[in-house]
Amino acid sequence: MATHGSLTKAGKVRGQTPKVEGRKIVGTSASLRNKNNFKKRFALGRVPGQNKPGQKRRR
């Protein structure tokens, strides 16, 4: 079976691209996240999901 290009050129483009360091993801602590979820669900009485009852549908 014929190949599309020689195996000696494998990884050429990836090796040429400069290495870019990713940004560090800074998230909230678990206790703060749980507190916000509690507020949303129980204190405000919101329902999870996209099709919430009483929500108008757009067309």
mmCIF file of the N, C-alpha and C atoms, coordinates in Angstrom:
data_MODEL
# 
_entry.id   MODEL 
# 
loop_
_atom_site.group_PDB 
_atom_site.id 
_atom_site.type_symbol 
_atom_site.label_atom_id 
_atom_site.label_alt_id 
_atom_site.label_comp_id 
_atom_site.label_asym_id 
_atom_site.label_entity_id 
_atom_site.label_seq_id 
_atom_site.pdbx_PDB_ins_code 
_atom_site.Cartn_x 
_atom_site.Cartn_y 
_atom_site.Cartn_z 
_atom_site.occupancy 
_atom_site.B_iso_or_equiv 
_atom_site.pdbx_formal_charge 
_atom_site.auth_seq_id 
_atom_site.auth_comp_id 
_atom_site.auth_asym_id 
_atom_site.auth_atom_id 
_atom_site.pdbx_PDB_model_num 
ATOM 1   N N  . MET A 1 1  ? 0.847   -1.175 0.000  1.00 0.00 ? 1  MET A N  1 
ATOM 2   C CA . MET A 1 1  ? 0.000   0.000  0.000  1.00 0.00 ? 1  MET A CA 1 
ATOM 3   C C  . MET A 1 1  ? 0.892   1.237  0.000  1.00 0.00 ? 1  MET A C  1 
ATOM 4   N N  . ALA A 1 2  ? 0.525   2.211  -0.793 1.00 0.00 ? 2  ALA A N  1 
ATOM 5   C CA . ALA A 1 2  ? 1.337   3.421  -0.900 1.00 0.00 ? 2  ALA A CA 1 
ATOM 6   C C  . ALA A 1 2  ? 1.074   4.353  0.274  1.00 0.00 ? 2  ALA A C  1 
ATOM 7   N N  . THR A 1 3  ? 2.116   5.062  0.701  1.00 0.00 ? 3  THR A N  1 
ATOM 8   C CA . THR A 1 3  ? 1.956   6.030  1.777  1.00 0.00 ? 3  THR A CA 1 
ATOM 9   C C  . THR A 1 3  ? 1.966   7.437  1.199  1.00 0.00 ? 3  THR A C  1 
ATOM 10  N N  . HIS A 1 4  ? 1.400   8.349  1.909  1.00 0.00 ? 4  HIS A N  1 
ATOM 11  C CA . HIS A 1 4  ? 1.359   9.744  1.488  1.00 0.00 ? 4  HIS A CA 1 
ATOM 12  C C  . HIS A 1 4  ? 2.536   10.491 2.100  1.00 0.00 ? 4  HIS A C  1 
ATOM 13  N N  . GLY A 1 5  ? 3.703   10.339 1.575  1.00 0.00 ? 5  GLY A N  1 
ATOM 14  C CA . GLY A 1 5  ? 4.888   10.999 2.119  1.00 0.00 ? 5  GLY A CA 1 
ATOM 15  C C  . GLY A 1 5  ? 5.777   10.001 2.826  1.00 0.00 ? 5  GLY A C  1 
ATOM 16  N N  . SER A 1 6  ? 7.039   10.321 2.878  1.00 0.00 ? 6  SER A N  1 
ATOM 17  C CA . SER A 1 6  ? 7.988   9.385  3.483  1.00 0.00 ? 6  SER A CA 1 
ATOM 18  C C  . SER A 1 6  ? 7.948   9.493  4.998  1.00 0.00 ? 6  SER A C  1 
ATOM 19  N N  . LEU A 1 7  ? 8.332   8.419  5.652  1.00 0.00 ? 7  LEU A N  1 
ATOM 20  C CA . LEU A 1 7  ? 8.326   8.403  7.106  1.00 0.00 ? 7  LEU A CA 1 
ATOM 21  C C  . LEU A 1 7  ? 9.475   9.193  7.705  1.00 0.00 ? 7  LEU A C  1 
ATOM 22  N N  . THR A 1 8  ? 10.475  9.541  6.880  1.00 0.00 ? 8  THR A N  1 
ATOM 23  C CA . THR A 1 8  ? 11.588  10.332 7.406  1.00 0.00 ? 8  THR A CA 1 
ATOM 24  C C  . THR A 1 8  ? 11.158  11.767 7.679  1.00 0.00 ? 8  THR A C  1 
ATOM 25  N N  . LYS A 1 9  ? 10.057  12.206 7.053  1.00 0.00 ? 9  LYS A N  1 
ATOM 26  C CA . LYS A 1 9  ? 9.577   13.581 7.271  1.00 0.00 ? 9  LYS A CA 1 
ATOM 27  C C  . LYS A 1 9  ? 8.490   13.649 8.342  1.00 0.00 ? 9  LYS A C  1 
ATOM 28  N N  . ALA A 1 10 ? 8.240   12.565 9.026  1.00 0.00 ? 10 ALA A N  1 
ATOM 29  C CA . ALA A 1 10 ? 7.170   12.542 10.023 1.00 0.00 ? 10 ALA A CA 1 
ATOM 30  C C  . ALA A 1 10 ? 7.509   13.466 11.187 1.00 0.00 ? 10 ALA A C  1 
ATOM 31  N N  . GLY A 1 11 ? 6.558   14.284 11.615 1.00 0.00 ? 11 GLY A N  1 
ATOM 32  C CA . GLY A 1 11 ? 6.752   15.202 12.736 1.00 0.00 ? 11 GLY A CA 1 
ATOM 33  C C  . GLY A 1 11 ? 7.523   16.449 12.390 1.00 0.00 ? 11 GLY A C  1 
ATOM 34  N N  . LYS A 1 12 ? 7.658   16.765 11.099 1.00 0.00 ? 12 LYS A N  1 
ATOM 35  C CA . LYS A 1 12 ? 8.460   17.914 10.676 1.00 0.00 ? 12 LYS A CA 1 
ATOM 36  C C  . LYS A 1 12 ? 7.850   19.225 11.153 1.00 0.00 ? 12 LYS A C  1 
ATOM 37  N N  . VAL A 1 13 ? 6.578   19.396 10.930 1.00 0.00 ? 13 VAL A N  1 
ATOM 38  C CA . VAL A 1 13 ? 5.931   20.672 11.258 1.00 0.00 ? 13 VAL A CA 1 
ATOM 39  C C  . VAL A 1 13 ? 5.873   20.870 12.759 1.00 0.00 ? 13 VAL A C  1 
ATOM 40  N N  . ARG A 1 14 ? 5.556   19.809 13.494 1.00 0.00 ? 14 ARG A N  1 
ATOM 41  C CA . ARG A 1 14 ? 5.469   19.937 14.944 1.00 0.00 ? 14 ARG A CA 1 
ATOM 42  C C  . ARG A 1 14 ? 6.821   20.274 15.553 1.00 0.00 ? 14 ARG A C  1 
ATOM 43  N N  . GLY A 1 15 ? 7.893   19.716 14.982 1.00 0.00 ? 15 GLY A N  1 
ATOM 44  C CA . GLY A 1 15 ? 9.217   20.026 15.484 1.00 0.00 ? 15 GLY A CA 1 
ATOM 45  C C  . GLY A 1 15 ? 9.657   21.449 15.179 1.00 0.00 ? 15 GLY A C  1 
ATOM 46  N N  . GLN A 1 16 ? 9.117   22.038 14.099 1.00 0.00 ? 16 GLN A N  1 
ATOM 47  C CA . GLN A 1 16 ? 9.509   23.392 13.711 1.00 0.00 ? 16 GLN A CA 1 
ATOM 48  C C  . GLN A 1 16 ? 8.776   24.477 14.485 1.00 0.00 ? 16 GLN A C  1 
ATOM 49  N N  . THR A 1 17 ? 7.569   24.181 14.972 1.00 0.00 ? 17 THR A N  1 
ATOM 50  C CA . THR A 1 17 ? 6.782   25.213 15.632 1.00 0.00 ? 17 THR A CA 1 
ATOM 51  C C  . THR A 1 17 ? 7.398   25.548 16.986 1.00 0.00 ? 17 THR A C  1 
ATOM 52  N N  . PRO A 1 18 ? 7.417   26.839 17.345 1.00 0.00 ? 18 PRO A N  1 
ATOM 53  C CA . PRO A 1 18 ? 7.997   27.227 18.634 1.00 0.00 ? 18 PRO A CA 1 
ATOM 54  C C  . PRO A 1 18 ? 7.098   26.811 19.790 1.00 0.00 ? 18 PRO A C  1 
ATOM 55  N N  . LYS A 1 19 ? 7.713   26.480 20.891 1.00 0.00 ? 19 LYS A N  1 
ATOM 56  C CA . LYS A 1 19 ? 6.986   26.052 22.076 1.00 0.00 ? 19 LYS A CA 1 
ATOM 57  C C  . LYS A 1 19 ? 6.376   27.266 22.756 1.00 0.00 ? 19 LYS A C  1 
ATOM 58  N N  . VAL A 1 20 ? 5.073   27.211 22.989 1.00 0.00 ? 20 VAL A N  1 
ATOM 59  C CA . VAL A 1 20 ? 4.363   28.297 23.656 1.00 0.00 ? 20 VAL A CA 1 
ATOM 60  C C  . VAL A 1 20 ? 3.878   27.774 24.997 1.00 0.00 ? 20 VAL A C  1 
ATOM 61  N N  . GLU A 1 21 ? 4.244   28.463 26.061 1.00 0.00 ? 21 GLU A N  1 
ATOM 62  C CA . GLU A 1 21 ? 3.815   28.050 27.396 1.00 0.00 ? 21 GLU A CA 1 
ATOM 63  C C  . GLU A 1 21 ? 2.352   28.402 27.593 1.00 0.00 ? 21 GLU A C  1 
ATOM 64  N N  . GLY A 1 22 ? 1.614   27.476 28.165 1.00 0.00 ? 22 GLY A N  1 
ATOM 65  C CA . GLY A 1 22 ? 0.201   27.711 28.424 1.00 0.00 ? 22 GLY A CA 1 
ATOM 66  C C  . GLY A 1 22 ? -0.002  28.587 29.638 1.00 0.00 ? 22 GLY A C  1 
ATOM 67  N N  . ARG A 1 23 ? -1.166  29.240 29.666 1.00 0.00 ? 23 ARG A N  1 
ATOM 68  C CA . ARG A 1 23 ? -1.484  30.070 30.826 1.00 0.00 ? 23 ARG A CA 1 
ATOM 69  C C  . ARG A 1 23 ? -1.900  29.187 31.993 1.00 0.00 ? 23 ARG A C  1 
ATOM 70  N N  . LYS A 1 24 ? -1.573  29.608 33.188 1.00 0.00 ? 24 LYS A N  1 
ATOM 71  C CA . LYS A 1 24 ? -1.970  28.856 34.363 1.00 0.00 ? 24 LYS A CA 1 
ATOM 72  C C  . LYS A 1 24 ? -3.432  29.158 34.658 1.00 0.00 ? 24 LYS A C  1 
ATOM 73  N N  . ILE A 1 25 ? -4.215  28.108 34.821 1.00 0.00 ? 25 ILE A N  1 
ATOM 74  C CA . ILE A 1 25 ? -5.640  28.275 35.086 1.00 0.00 ? 25 ILE A CA 1 
ATOM 75  C C  . ILE A 1 25 ? -5.829  28.536 36.568 1.00 0.00 ? 25 ILE A C  1 
ATOM 76  N N  . VAL A 1 26 ? -6.417  29.669 36.879 1.00 0.00 ? 26 VAL A N  1 
ATOM 77  C CA . VAL A 1 26 ? -6.668  30.032 38.263 1.00 0.00 ? 26 VAL A CA 1 
ATOM 78  C C  . VAL A 1 26 ? -8.163  29.899 38.502 1.00 0.00 ? 26 VAL A C  1 
ATOM 79  N N  . GLY A 1 27 ? -8.539  28.940 39.312 1.00 0.00 ? 27 GLY A N  1 
ATOM 80  C CA . GLY A 1 27 ? -9.948  28.707 39.589 1.00 0.00 ? 27 GLY A CA 1 
ATOM 81  C C  . GLY A 1 27 ? -10.286 29.066 41.018 1.00 0.00 ? 27 GLY A C  1 
ATOM 82  N N  . THR A 1 28 ? -11.568 28.963 41.342 1.00 0.00 ? 28 THR A N  1 
ATOM 83  C CA . THR A 1 28 ? -11.999 29.241 42.704 1.00 0.00 ? 28 THR A CA 1 
ATOM 84  C C  . THR A 1 28 ? -11.754 28.008 43.564 1.00 0.00 ? 28 THR A C  1 
ATOM 85  N N  . SER A 1 29 ? -11.701 28.214 44.856 1.00 0.00 ? 29 SER A N  1 
ATOM 86  C CA . SER A 1 29 ? -11.508 27.095 45.763 1.00 0.00 ? 29 SER A CA 1 
ATOM 87  C C  . SER A 1 29 ? -12.796 26.282 45.833 1.00 0.00 ? 29 SER A C  1 
ATOM 88  N N  . ALA A 1 30 ? -12.680 25.073 46.309 1.00 0.00 ? 30 ALA A N  1 
ATOM 89  C CA . ALA A 1 30 ? -13.835 24.175 46.342 1.00 0.00 ? 30 ALA A CA 1 
ATOM 90  C C  . ALA A 1 30 ? -14.916 24.695 47.285 1.00 0.00 ? 30 ALA A C  1 
ATOM 91  N N  . SER A 1 31 ? -14.518 25.265 48.416 1.00 0.00 ? 31 SER A N  1 
ATOM 92  C CA . SER A 1 31 ? -15.524 25.737 49.367 1.00 0.00 ? 31 SER A CA 1 
ATOM 93  C C  . SER A 1 31 ? -16.307 26.919 48.805 1.00 0.00 ? 31 SER A C  1 
ATOM 94  N N  . LEU A 1 32 ? -15.632 27.800 48.073 1.00 0.00 ? 32 LEU A N  1 
ATOM 95  C CA . LEU A 1 32 ? -16.317 28.943 47.467 1.00 0.00 ? 32 LEU A CA 1 
ATOM 96  C C  . LEU A 1 32 ? -17.247 28.485 46.357 1.00 0.00 ? 32 LEU A C  1 
ATOM 97  N N  . ARG A 1 33 ? -16.799 27.506 45.569 1.00 0.00 ? 33 ARG A N  1 
ATOM 98  C CA . ARG A 1 33 ? -17.635 26.967 44.493 1.00 0.00 ? 33 ARG A CA 1 
ATOM 99  C C  . ARG A 1 33 ? -18.886 26.293 45.058 1.00 0.00 ? 33 ARG A C  1 
ATOM 100 N N  . ASN A 1 34 ? -18.715 25.540 46.153 1.00 0.00 ? 34 ASN A N  1 
ATOM 101 C CA . ASN A 1 34 ? -19.859 24.877 46.777 1.00 0.00 ? 34 ASN A CA 1 
ATOM 102 C C  . ASN A 1 34 ? -20.833 25.895 47.359 1.00 0.00 ? 34 ASN A C  1 
ATOM 103 N N  . LYS A 1 35 ? -20.297 26.971 47.917 1.00 0.00 ? 35 LYS A N  1 
ATOM 104 C CA . LYS A 1 35 ? -21.157 28.004 48.492 1.00 0.00 ? 35 LYS A CA 1 
ATOM 105 C C  . LYS A 1 35 ? -21.993 28.680 47.415 1.00 0.00 ? 35 LYS A C  1 
ATOM 106 N N  . ASN A 1 36 ? -21.354 28.968 46.264 1.00 0.00 ? 36 ASN A N  1 
ATOM 107 C CA . ASN A 1 36 ? -22.083 29.589 45.162 1.00 0.00 ? 36 ASN A CA 1 
ATOM 108 C C  . ASN A 1 36 ? -23.136 28.639 44.600 1.00 0.00 ? 36 ASN A C  1 
ATOM 109 N N  . ASN A 1 37 ? -22.810 27.350 44.491 1.00 0.00 ? 37 ASN A N  1 
ATOM 110 C CA . ASN A 1 37 ? -23.797 26.383 44.019 1.00 0.00 ? 37 ASN A CA 1 
ATOM 111 C C  . ASN A 1 37 ? -24.975 26.270 44.983 1.00 0.00 ? 37 ASN A C  1 
ATOM 112 N N  . PHE A 1 38 ? -24.702 26.313 46.267 1.00 0.00 ? 38 PHE A N  1 
ATOM 113 C CA . PHE A 1 38 ? -25.780 26.255 47.256 1.00 0.00 ? 38 PHE A CA 1 
ATOM 114 C C  . PHE A 1 38 ? -26.698 27.458 47.117 1.00 0.00 ? 38 PHE A C  1 
ATOM 115 N N  . LYS A 1 39 ? -26.097 28.634 46.942 1.00 0.00 ? 39 LYS A N  1 
ATOM 116 C CA . LYS A 1 39 ? -26.911 29.845 46.776 1.00 0.00 ? 39 LYS A CA 1 
ATOM 117 C C  . LYS A 1 39 ? -27.812 29.745 45.562 1.00 0.00 ? 39 LYS A C  1 
ATOM 118 N N  . LYS A 1 40 ? -27.221 29.299 44.435 1.00 0.00 ? 40 LYS A N  1 
ATOM 119 C CA . LYS A 1 40 ? -27.994 29.210 43.197 1.00 0.00 ? 40 LYS A CA 1 
ATOM 120 C C  . LYS A 1 40 ? -29.144 28.212 43.316 1.00 0.00 ? 40 LYS A C  1 
ATOM 121 N N  . ARG A 1 41 ? -28.862 27.050 43.897 1.00 0.00 ? 41 ARG A N  1 
ATOM 122 C CA . ARG A 1 41 ? -29.846 25.980 43.881 1.00 0.00 ? 41 ARG A CA 1 
ATOM 123 C C  . ARG A 1 41 ? -30.922 26.141 44.944 1.00 0.00 ? 41 ARG A C  1 
ATOM 124 N N  . PHE A 1 42 ? -30.514 26.492 46.168 1.00 0.00 ? 42 PHE A N  1 
ATOM 125 C CA . PHE A 1 42 ? -31.463 26.463 47.269 1.00 0.00 ? 42 PHE A CA 1 
ATOM 126 C C  . PHE A 1 42 ? -31.921 27.853 47.691 1.00 0.00 ? 42 PHE A C  1 
ATOM 127 N N  . ALA A 1 43 ? -31.000 28.804 47.817 1.00 0.00 ? 43 ALA A N  1 
ATOM 128 C CA . ALA A 1 43 ? -31.398 30.131 48.279 1.00 0.00 ? 43 ALA A CA 1 
ATOM 129 C C  . ALA A 1 43 ? -32.201 30.869 47.206 1.00 0.00 ? 43 ALA A C  1 
ATOM 130 N N  . LEU A 1 44 ? -31.763 30.779 45.954 1.00 0.00 ? 44 LEU A N  1 
ATOM 131 C CA . LEU A 1 44 ? -32.476 31.462 44.873 1.00 0.00 ? 44 LEU A CA 1 
ATOM 132 C C  . LEU A 1 44 ? -33.525 30.565 44.225 1.00 0.00 ? 44 LEU A C  1 
ATOM 133 N N  . GLY A 1 45 ? -33.456 29.265 44.447 1.00 0.00 ? 45 GLY A N  1 
ATOM 134 C CA . GLY A 1 45 ? -34.449 28.345 43.916 1.00 0.00 ? 45 GLY A CA 1 
ATOM 135 C C  . GLY A 1 45 ? -34.375 28.148 42.419 1.00 0.00 ? 45 GLY A C  1 
ATOM 136 N N  . ARG A 1 46 ? -33.203 28.201 41.849 1.00 0.00 ? 46 ARG A N  1 
ATOM 137 C CA . ARG A 1 46 ? -33.066 28.018 40.404 1.00 0.00 ? 46 ARG A CA 1 
ATOM 138 C C  . ARG A 1 46 ? -33.073 26.538 40.053 1.00 0.00 ? 46 ARG A C  1 
ATOM 139 N N  . VAL A 1 47 ? -33.538 26.247 38.837 1.00 0.00 ? 47 VAL A N  1 
ATOM 140 C CA . VAL A 1 47 ? -33.613 24.872 38.359 1.00 0.00 ? 47 VAL A CA 1 
ATOM 141 C C  . VAL A 1 47 ? -32.476 24.660 37.368 1.00 0.00 ? 47 VAL A C  1 
ATOM 142 N N  . PRO A 1 48 ? -31.685 23.582 37.496 1.00 0.00 ? 48 PRO A N  1 
ATOM 143 C CA . PRO A 1 48 ? -30.605 23.352 36.547 1.00 0.00 ? 48 PRO A CA 1 
ATOM 144 C C  . PRO A 1 48 ? -31.134 22.917 35.196 1.00 0.00 ? 48 PRO A C  1 
ATOM 145 N N  . GLY A 1 49 ? -30.352 23.145 34.163 1.00 0.00 ? 49 GLY A N  1 
ATOM 146 C CA . GLY A 1 49 ? -30.698 22.697 32.823 1.00 0.00 ? 49 GLY A CA 1 
ATOM 147 C C  . GLY A 1 49 ? -31.015 23.844 31.889 1.00 0.00 ? 49 GLY A C  1 
ATOM 148 N N  . GLN A 1 50 ? -31.140 23.514 30.620 1.00 0.00 ? 50 GLN A N  1 
ATOM 149 C CA . GLN A 1 50 ? -31.401 24.538 29.617 1.00 0.00 ? 50 GLN A CA 1 
ATOM 150 C C  . GLN A 1 50 ? -32.884 24.814 29.463 1.00 0.00 ? 50 GLN A C  1 
ATOM 151 N N  . ASN A 1 51 ? -33.724 23.794 29.561 1.00 0.00 ? 51 ASN A N  1 
ATOM 152 C CA . ASN A 1 51 ? -35.161 23.977 29.388 1.00 0.00 ? 51 ASN A CA 1 
ATOM 153 C C  . ASN A 1 51 ? -35.805 24.171 30.749 1.00 0.00 ? 51 ASN A C  1 
ATOM 154 N N  . LYS A 1 52 ? -35.689 25.387 31.269 1.00 0.00 ? 52 LYS A N  1 
ATOM 155 C CA . LYS A 1 52 ? -36.216 25.687 32.570 1.00 0.00 ? 52 LYS A CA 1 
ATOM 156 C C  . LYS A 1 52 ? -37.713 25.960 32.457 1.00 0.00 ? 52 LYS A C  1 
ATOM 157 N N  . PRO A 1 53 ? -38.489 25.572 33.468 1.00 0.00 ? 53 PRO A N  1 
ATOM 158 C CA . PRO A 1 53 ? -39.918 25.853 33.398 1.00 0.00 ? 53 PRO A CA 1 
ATOM 159 C C  . PRO A 1 53 ? -40.176 27.349 33.498 1.00 0.00 ? 53 PRO A C  1 
ATOM 160 N N  . GLY A 1 54 ? -41.094 27.835 32.700 1.00 0.00 ? 54 GLY A N  1 
ATOM 161 C CA . GLY A 1 54 ? -41.431 29.254 32.709 1.00 0.00 ? 54 GLY A CA 1 
ATOM 162 C C  . GLY A 1 54 ? -40.545 30.092 31.821 1.00 0.00 ? 54 GLY A C  1 
ATOM 163 N N  . GLN A 1 55 ? -39.619 29.482 31.127 1.00 0.00 ? 55 GLN A N  1 
ATOM 164 C CA . GLN A 1 55 ? -38.721 30.236 30.262 1.00 0.00 ? 55 GLN A CA 1 
ATOM 165 C C  . GLN A 1 55 ? -39.319 30.313 28.865 1.00 0.00 ? 55 GLN A C  1 
ATOM 166 N N  . LYS A 1 56 ? -39.302 31.518 28.289 1.00 0.00 ? 56 LYS A N  1 
ATOM 167 C CA . LYS A 1 56 ? -39.834 31.680 26.944 1.00 0.00 ? 56 LYS A CA 1 
ATOM 168 C C  . LYS A 1 56 ? -38.869 31.096 25.917 1.00 0.00 ? 56 LYS A C  1 
ATOM 169 N N  . ARG A 1 57 ? -39.421 30.419 24.924 1.00 0.00 ? 57 ARG A N  1 
ATOM 170 C CA . ARG A 1 57 ? -38.584 29.835 23.865 1.00 0.00 ? 57 ARG A CA 1 
ATOM 171 C C  . ARG A 1 57 ? -38.436 30.816 22.739 1.00 0.00 ? 57 ARG A C  1 
ATOM 172 N N  . ARG A 1 58 ? -37.238 30.976 22.258 1.00 0.00 ? 58 ARG A N  1 
ATOM 173 C CA . ARG A 1 58 ? -36.979 31.837 21.104 1.00 0.00 ? 58 ARG A CA 1 
ATOM 174 C C  . ARG A 1 58 ? -37.014 31.010 19.851 1.00 0.00 ? 58 ARG A C  1 
ATOM 175 N N  . ARG A 1 59 ? -37.462 31.618 18.777 1.00 0.00 ? 59 ARG A N  1 
ATOM 176 C CA . ARG A 1 59 ? -37.471 30.906 17.500 1.00 0.00 ? 59 ARG A CA 1 
ATOM 177 C C  . ARG A 1 59 ? -36.628 31.642 16.515 1.00 0.00 ? 59 ARG A C  1 
# 
